[in-house]
Amino acid sequence: MAVQVRLTDNSDRVRSQMRGNIKKALTAMGVEAVHLIVNKMQAGYGKPIRQTGDLMRDVSYEVDRSGENTVDVGNTLEYGKYVHDGTYKMRGRPYIRDALNDGGTALQNVAANALRDGFD
């Protein structure tokens, strides 16, 4: 009695699903990073980093801006770097670095969930 085994090559479908999931993961990480940064700006230094709120509203992300499969997060306002890094008159409040360091596990979790989509 012979047993027949049939194998189906689904590697193209798997690769296609993973490409889509990578974009979903990068987007989810961008959204989560913005959330973490804004929270750090609101409550991370004893008082909010805010005068007008423009810097807080300016926090954004962009997928694939600096290269394939990357997500950039930050501010576009010129004075953001001075608030973040400080000046000779003002100490820095590195809200982006601190938020991303503190929220590393949350970023990993949203990425992992997006990458698993369709493979459960």
Summary of the structure (lengths in Angstrom):
residues: 120
radius of gyration: 20.4
end to end distance: 34.9
largest distance: 85.9
contacts: 299
relative contact order: 0.19
helix: 54%
strand: 8%
